[in-house]
Structure formats: structure tokens, C-alpha cells
Amino acid sequence: MKIAIIGYGAMGKEVEAIAKERNIIIKNIFDIDSPINENENYDFDVAIEFSNPDVVLDNVKLLAQKGKNIVIGTTGWTDKIEIIQKYAEDYNIGIIWSYNFSIGMQVFYRIVNEASKLINNFEIYDTFISEIHHKNKKDAPSGTAIALADIILKNLKSKNKILTENINRKIHPEELQITSTRGGNVIGEHNIYFDSDADTIKLTHNAKNRKGFAIGAIRAAKYIYKKKGFYKFENILL
């Protein structure tokens, strides 16, 4: 398997390091100063996209037209998910995506799923989410926080709406609030709270560095290699 890296920021460099550790051939690295050339034929099998939500759609279309399979690790684009899924179908390629390629986070999703099922049996608990990321992150709340909220909404009868904005009123019981903080160099921290008068249950995933995301992205690339269709990482990992 030969790969290309789209976006050569912190995540792109981490993917490069993991690929080299595992003797995976990196044929191309694309960035703002060296974009994909629509007129050139490239000799790679899978592109790993960690660029910018503003350019994901254009990058995926260009790669799809060239018949390249794609791992999408960028967040903040899922309002266009139907368009990207259609690219996979129209150009007969494979695309795999996730809000979070950390294998630890994939385990955390399942922990939150089981915990929220249990909490649903007890009316004394209220549930809310907080997340913290570095000052350069462009989307808030994080895609991962939205994914966690979706899991909770699926299981809790008491909640039916995600609230992400700051409010100057009392929160409604059916609202599941996500609070977001941006600052410093925090890679990513997600907290789930189940709180009652008697106690608090707090579940936390704290990313120590970007290595876990890169390992997951390489694993996704190996999965999508020579496959066709549109996949979500969460559905194929465990």
C-alpha cells in the first residue's frame, strides 16, 4: 500500500512518522504550498486527509476523480456528508471517515454507550458534556463531542436535544449541553458527567498526543485499501 498525506500540519507530520515506522511508502505530501494537481496522475493507493474543513470537499472530489481511496480525518465538514458519500458511489472508490481516529476514543464511545444505557434506568441523574482543545482548533464543539452526544441521546429518554451555545437562562431538562473551551496546547479532552444529589460519575478521555489519531488513520487506510464504498471507522474497528 502506497499512501499520500493531504495536509502537512501537526497531524500530517504525525501520520508521516507512523507510516515511516511501519515501512509504509509515502508517495506524495500535499499542502497549501503544494496542492493536488488535477492534471497529474499520481502513484498512490490511499490518501489520508487531515487538512482543513473548508477544502475537504474539493480535495475529496479531486481524489475521487482520480480513482483514489480516501481516509478523512479532518473534522467540521459533516454537513456535506451526503455529497461526499455520493462521490464514493459515483466514482466507485472507497472512503472511510471518523470524527476521531483514536482507538482509545473508539473504546470510550462504547463505554459511554453502555453507561448511558444504565443511567437511563435512574431518573436522579442529569447528564452533560465538556470538551477542551487547543487554541488553534477551528470547530466547536468538537466532532467527537457531537458523536458522544448522539450516543447519549440514543440511550437517554430524558434528553432529546443537543445544546451547544452559551445561554442566559435555565437549561431545560431535555437539553444535553456541550460546553467547549479553546486554549493553550491541549490535544483533546472529553468529559461525560452523570450527576445527582448523591454523587457524580465522570468519564474522561484525555489524548496525550496525536500519535493515537495517526495510528488509527493508518489502520483505516489499510482497511480501505482496494475496497469500494463509504464507511465509518467506528463501525469497522471493534
Buried (B, 14 or more C-beta within 10 A) or exposed (E): BBBBBBBBBBBBBBBBEBBEEEEBEBEBBBEEEEBBEEEEEBEBBBBBBBBBBEBBBEBBBBBBEBEBBBBBBBBBBBEEEEEBBEBBEEBEBBBBBBBBBBBBBBEBBEEBBEBBBEBBEEEEBBBBBBBBBEEEBEBBBBBBBBBBBEBBBEBBEBBEEBBBEEEEEEEEEEEBBBBBEBEEEBBBBBBBBBBEEEEEBEBEBEBEEBBBBBBBBBBBBBBBBEBBBBBBBBEBBE
